[in-house]
Amino acid sequence: MLRRIKCFFTALLLPVCLIAQTGGSGVFPFLNNNVSARTAALGGNMLAIDDNDLSIAMMNPSLINSEMNNTISLNYTDFYSDIKSGNAAFSHTYEKAGSFALGMQFVNYGNFVATNDNGDQLGTFTAGEYAATIGWGRRLDSAFSIGANLKFVYSSFDIYNSYGIVADIAATYHAANHTTISLLVRNIGRELKSYESGYERTIPFEIQLGISRKLEHIPLRYNILFHDLQRWNLRYNDPSKNNADPLTGEPVKQDKFMNILDEGLRHVVLGIELMPVNRFVLRLGYNPQLRKEMKLDTKASTVGFSWGFGIRIKKISIDYARSTWHLNGSPNYFTISANLSDFMK
């Protein structure tokens, strides 16, 4: 029963964890959820943008710095059906120890009807997953910064539960020409208690490289994310697709160059930010792997694309994003952030 329940929830969140693992092969896939409307709008879950955005720093701890002191960030995602997720974060800096960020992430799958093998209703049950994060960052000099996250994770599906401990390690290079390059090794850890005794699942380990640059004479910033660098093959082999010649029945030979190109593009996420006026930003993202995995052969539409905007009203920043995962619908992301010190002056 547990495996059926777990696979069901993993299928629901498959687009979320496409970037980091094959659906159903591991535990705690919700750790790869976007915790920011800004990252969702730009197509990825890790960005190398160094502009004191705490919601980005929760995914890339090497960006946690003293300029975020007393900053709070709240994110809410309206997911499919009655599934909800969100994140809350707060940052504070200590002169000798460095800058820290505390975060709490959750996903609530809603209420479900429990039945036996005969279909008789036995009642209802709930399901949810949670992660408490302690992040730390320090600027080594004008060019380099480092950071790390420590996450305590808990997952509950009806009477089954699991918990574990996970860490992220990141480093960022800050170039003089408004270019930032970040390397992130995420989800290093293990289950401490499994859903089933003696059956331990893998954590969605991943290596990512992010590049961001703000152009000199154009109000535009571009972002490139290379994900799943620890493995090359990200393809999903669909057994329902017939790759044989309809006349001869022989397997159709695949073009080697096109296969290499397809594999390479699956590791890339592209995003741009356009700043036409002060305090307002337009965003657009494209995730080739998400498009390859989730589009329909009969109608691709805008699957794999995402968009959003950011606006600052006085001392409060508000971000919104919409990401098309499937023709059936698109999740909505909302993020609000502010520096509490601005209200104390």
C-alpha positions as CSV (number, residue, x, y, z in Angstrom):
1,M,0.0,0.0,0.0
2,L,2.8,2.4,0.9
3,R,4.4,2.0,-2.5
4,R,1.1,2.8,-4.3
5,I,0.6,5.9,-2.1
6,K,4.2,7.1,-2.6
7,C,4.1,6.6,-6.4
8,F,0.9,8.5,-6.6
9,F,2.3,11.5,-4.9
10,T,5.5,11.3,-6.8
11,A,3.5,11.2,-10.1
12,L,1.7,14.4,-8.9
13,L,5.0,16.2,-8.3
14,L,6.9,14.7,-11.2
15,P,7.3,18.0,-13.0
16,V,8.8,19.5,-9.8
17,C,11.5,16.8,-9.5
18,L,12.2,16.3,-13.2
19,I,15.3,18.5,-12.9
20,A,16.8,16.4,-10.1
21,Q,15.8,12.8,-10.4
22,T,13.7,10.2,-12.1
23,G,10.3,10.2,-10.6
24,G,9.7,7.4,-8.0
25,S,13.4,6.5,-7.6
26,G,14.1,8.4,-4.4
27,V,12.7,10.1,-1.3
28,F,12.0,13.8,-0.4
29,P,11.6,15.0,-4.0
30,F,9.9,18.1,-2.6
31,L,13.3,19.5,-1.7
32,N,13.7,20.5,-5.3
33,N,10.5,22.6,-5.3
34,N,10.8,26.2,-6.1
35,V,10.7,28.3,-2.9
36,S,10.5,31.6,-4.8
37,A,8.2,33.0,-7.5
38,R,11.4,34.6,-9.0
39,T,13.1,31.2,-9.5
40,A,9.9,29.7,-10.9
41,A,9.5,32.5,-13.4
42,L,13.1,32.0,-14.6
43,G,12.6,28.3,-15.2
44,G,14.9,26.8,-12.5
45,N,15.3,26.3,-8.8
46,M,18.8,27.7,-8.4
47,L,20.0,31.1,-9.6
48,A,23.3,32.9,-9.5
49,I,21.8,36.4,-9.1
50,D,23.6,38.4,-6.4
51,D,21.1,41.2,-5.6
52,N,20.4,40.4,-1.9
53,D,17.2,38.3,-2.6
54,L,16.7,36.0,0.3
55,S,14.4,33.7,-1.6
56,I,17.2,32.9,-4.0
57,A,19.7,32.5,-1.3
58,M,17.7,29.8,0.3
59,M,18.5,27.6,-2.7
60,N,22.0,29.0,-3.2
61,P,23.5,29.6,0.3
62,S,26.7,31.2,-1.0
63,L,24.5,34.3,-1.7
64,I,23.6,34.8,1.9
65,N,25.2,38.0,3.0
66,S,25.1,40.9,5.5
67,E,22.9,43.0,3.2
68,M,20.0,40.5,4.0
69,N,20.2,41.2,7.7
70,N,16.7,41.1,9.2
71,T,15.1,40.2,5.8
72,I,12.0,38.1,5.8
73,S,10.6,36.2,2.7
74,L,7.3,34.3,2.4
75,N,6.3,32.1,-0.5
76,Y,3.1,30.4,-1.3
77,T,2.3,28.1,-4.3
78,D,-1.2,27.2,-5.5
79,F,-0.5,23.8,-6.9
80,Y,-2.7,21.3,-8.8
81,S,-6.0,20.2,-7.1
82,D,-5.9,21.0,-3.4
83,I,-2.1,20.6,-3.1
84,K,-0.4,23.6,-1.5
85,S,3.2,24.4,-0.7
86,G,5.2,27.3,0.7
87,N,8.3,28.5,2.4
88,A,9.1,31.1,5.1
89,A,12.7,32.4,5.6
90,F,14.5,34.9,7.8
91,S,18.1,36.1,7.7
92,H,20.3,37.7,10.3
93,T,24.0,38.5,10.4
94,Y,26.5,38.1,13.2
95,E,29.7,40.1,12.9
96,K,32.1,37.2,13.7
97,A,30.1,34.1,12.8
98,G,28.7,35.3,9.4
99,S,25.3,35.6,7.9
100,F,22.6,33.0,8.7
101,A,19.2,32.2,7.2
102,L,16.4,30.1,8.8
103,G,13.7,28.6,6.6
104,M,10.7,26.3,6.8
105,Q,9.4,24.6,3.7
106,F,6.3,22.5,3.4
107,V,4.0,20.7,0.9
108,N,0.5,19.6,1.9
109,Y,-1.1,17.1,-0.4
110,G,-4.6,17.4,1.2
111,N,-7.1,14.9,2.5
112,F,-7.6,11.4,1.0
113,V,-10.2,8.6,1.5
114,A,-8.7,5.4,2.9
115,T,-10.1,2.1,1.5
116,N,-9.4,-1.6,1.8
117,D,-8.8,-4.0,-1.1
118,N,-12.6,-4.3,-1.5
119,G,-13.1,-0.6,-1.9
120,D,-14.8,-0.2,1.5
121,Q,-14.1,3.3,3.0
122,L,-12.2,3.2,6.2
123,G,-12.0,6.9,6.9
124,T,-9.6,9.7,5.7
125,F,-5.9,10.4,6.0
126,T,-3.6,13.3,5.2
127,A,-0.1,13.6,3.7
128,G,2.6,16.2,3.9
129,E,6.3,16.8,3.8
130,Y,8.4,19.4,5.7
131,A,12.0,20.7,5.8
132,A,13.6,23.0,8.4
133,T,16.7,24.8,6.9
134,I,19.7,26.5,8.6
135,G,21.7,28.3,6.0
136,W,25.1,30.1,6.4
137,G,27.1,32.3,4.0
138,R,30.3,34.3,4.1
139,R,32.0,36.6,1.7
140,L,35.7,35.6,1.5
141,D,36.7,38.7,-0.5
142,S,35.4,40.9,-3.3
143,A,35.3,38.0,-5.7
144,F,34.4,34.8,-3.8
145,S,31.7,33.8,-1.4
146,I,30.8,30.4,0.1
147,G,27.8,29.0,1.9
148,A,26.0,25.8,3.1
149,N,22.5,24.6,4.1
150,L,21.6,22.0,6.7
151,K,18.1,20.6,6.3
152,F,16.1,18.4,8.7
153,V,13.4,16.7,6.6
154,Y,10.2,14.9,7.7
155,S,7.7,13.1,5.4
156,S,4.3,11.7,6.4
157,F,1.9,9.6,4.3
158,D,-0.9,8.3,6.4
159,I,0.6,6.0,9.0
160,Y,4.0,5.9,7.2
161,N,6.7,8.4,7.9
162,S,10.3,9.1,7.2
163,Y,12.9,11.6,8.3
164,G,16.4,12.5,7.3
165,I,19.2,15.0,7.2
166,V,20.4,16.8,4.1
167,A,23.1,19.4,3.3
168,D,23.9,21.8,0.4
169,I,27.3,23.3,-0.3
170,A,27.8,26.3,-2.7
171,A,30.4,28.7,-3.9
172,T,30.0,31.9,-6.0
173,Y,32.4,33.9,-8.1
174,H,31.5,37.6,-8.4
175,A,33.1,39.2,-11.5
176,A,33.5,42.9,-12.0
177,N,31.4,43.0,-15.1
178,H,28.1,42.2,-13.3
179,T,28.6,38.5,-13.9
180,T,28.0,35.9,-11.2
181,I,28.9,32.2,-11.4
182,S,27.7,29.7,-8.8
183,L,28.4,26.1,-8.2
184,L,26.0,24.1,-6.0
185,V,26.2,20.6,-4.7
186,R,22.8,19.9,-3.2
187,N,21.0,17.2,-1.2
188,I,24.0,15.4,0.3
189,G,22.4,13.2,2.9
190,R,20.4,10.1,3.8
191,E,17.3,8.8,5.4
192,L,17.6,8.3,9.2
193,K,14.3,6.5,9.3
194,S,12.6,4.9,6.3
195,Y,8.9,4.4,5.6
196,E,9.5,0.7,5.7
197,S,12.1,-1.1,7.9
198,G,15.2,-2.1,6.0
199,Y,14.2,-0.3,2.8
200,E,16.2,2.9,2.5
201,R,15.7,5.2,-0.5
202,T,18.1,7.6,-2.1
203,I,18.1,11.4,-1.7
204,P,17.9,13.5,-4.9
205,F,21.5,14.4,-5.1
206,E,22.5,16.9,-7.8
207,I,25.2,19.2,-9.0
208,Q,24.3,22.5,-10.6
209,L,26.1,25.4,-12.2
210,G,24.5,28.8,-12.6
211,I,25.6,31.9,-14.6
212,S,24.0,35.3,-14.5
213,R,24.9,38.6,-16.1
214,K,23.4,42.0,-16.1
215,L,24.1,43.9,-19.4
216,E,25.8,47.2,-19.3
217,H,23.7,49.4,-21.6
218,I,20.4,47.4,-21.8
219,P,18.1,46.9,-18.7
220,L,18.3,43.1,-19.1
221,R,19.8,40.2,-17.1
222,Y,20.2,36.7,-18.5
223,N,20.5,33.5,-16.5
224,I,21.7,30.1,-17.5
225,L,21.4,27.0,-15.3
226,F,23.2,23.7,-16.0
227,H,21.6,21.0,-13.9
228,D,22.2,17.3,-13.2
229,L,25.9,17.6,-14.0
230,Q,26.6,14.4,-12.1
231,R,25.0,12.4,-14.9
232,W,24.6,12.7,-18.7
233,N,21.5,10.7,-19.6
234,L,18.3,12.4,-18.5
235,R,16.0,10.8,-21.0
236,Y,12.9,8.9,-20.1
237,N,12.3,5.9,-22.3
238,D,8.5,5.8,-22.9
239,P,7.6,2.1,-23.6
240,S,4.3,3.2,-25.2
241,K,6.1,4.8,-28.1
242,N,6.9,2.7,-31.1
243,N,10.4,3.4,-32.5
244,A,10.1,0.7,-35.2
245,D,9.6,1.2,-38.9
246,P,5.9,0.6,-39.7
247,L,6.7,-1.3,-42.9
248,T,9.8,-3.4,-42.0
249,G,9.4,-3.5,-38.2
250,E,13.1,-2.8,-37.9
251,P,14.2,-0.3,-35.2
252,V,14.6,3.2,-36.6
253,K,18.2,4.4,-36.4
254,Q,18.6,7.5,-34.3
255,D,20.7,10.4,-35.5
256,K,23.8,10.5,-33.2
257,F,24.3,14.2,-33.5
258,M,20.7,15.0,-32.7
259,N,20.7,12.6,-29.8
260,I,23.8,14.4,-28.3
261,L,22.2,17.8,-28.9
262,D,18.9,16.6,-27.2
263,E,20.8,15.2,-24.2
264,G,22.8,18.4,-23.8
265,L,19.7,20.7,-24.0
266,R,18.0,18.7,-21.3
267,H,20.7,19.9,-18.8
268,V,20.0,23.6,-19.6
269,V,17.5,26.1,-18.2
270,L,17.3,29.7,-19.7
271,G,15.8,32.8,-18.1
272,I,15.8,36.5,-18.7
273,E,14.8,39.5,-16.6
274,L,13.8,42.8,-18.3
275,M,13.7,46.0,-16.2
276,P,11.9,48.6,-18.3
277,V,11.4,51.0,-15.3
278,N,12.6,51.3,-11.8
279,R,10.9,48.9,-9.2
280,F,9.3,46.7,-11.9
281,V,10.8,43.6,-13.5
282,L,9.4,41.2,-16.2
283,R,10.7,37.6,-16.3
284,L,10.6,34.7,-18.8
285,G,12.0,31.2,-18.5
286,Y,12.4,28.1,-20.6
287,N,13.1,24.5,-19.4
288,P,13.8,22.2,-22.3
289,Q,13.7,19.0,-20.2
290,L,10.3,19.9,-18.7
291,R,9.0,20.5,-22.2
292,K,10.4,17.2,-23.6
293,E,8.9,15.2,-20.7
294,M,5.5,16.8,-20.2
295,K,4.3,18.0,-23.6
296,L,1.8,16.1,-25.7
297,D,2.7,14.9,-29.1
298,T,-0.5,16.3,-30.5
299,K,-0.2,19.7,-28.8
300,A,2.9,21.1,-27.1
301,S,1.5,24.6,-26.4
302,T,3.7,26.5,-23.9
303,V,4.7,23.5,-21.8
304,G,8.2,24.2,-20.4
305,F,7.8,28.0,-20.5
306,S,7.3,30.2,-17.4
307,W,6.8,33.9,-16.9
308,G,6.3,36.3,-14.1
309,F,7.0,39.8,-12.7
310,G,8.3,41.6,-9.7
311,I,7.2,44.9,-8.3
312,R,8.5,46.9,-5.3
313,I,5.9,49.0,-3.4
314,K,7.6,51.3,-0.9
315,K,9.5,48.9,1.3
316,I,7.9,45.6,0.2
317,S,8.8,43.4,-2.8
318,I,6.1,41.3,-4.4
319,D,6.8,38.6,-7.0
320,Y,4.4,36.5,-9.1
321,A,5.1,33.6,-11.5
322,R,3.2,31.1,-13.5
323,S,4.9,28.0,-14.9
324,T,3.3,25.7,-17.5
325,W,4.0,22.1,-16.7
326,H,1.1,20.5,-18.5
327,L,-1.9,21.5,-20.7
328,N,-4.1,20.6,-17.7
329,G,-3.0,23.6,-15.7
330,S,-0.2,25.8,-14.4
331,P,0.9,26.4,-10.8
332,N,0.8,30.0,-9.4
333,Y,3.7,31.3,-7.2
334,F,3.5,34.3,-4.9
335,T,6.4,35.7,-2.9
336,I,6.5,38.7,-0.6
337,S,9.7,39.9,1.1
338,A,10.9,42.9,3.1
339,N,13.7,44.0,5.3
340,L,12.4,44.5,8.8
341,S,15.1,47.1,9.5
342,D,13.5,49.5,7.0
343,F,10.4,49.6,9.2
344,M,12.4,50.3,12.4
345,K,14.2,53.3,11.1
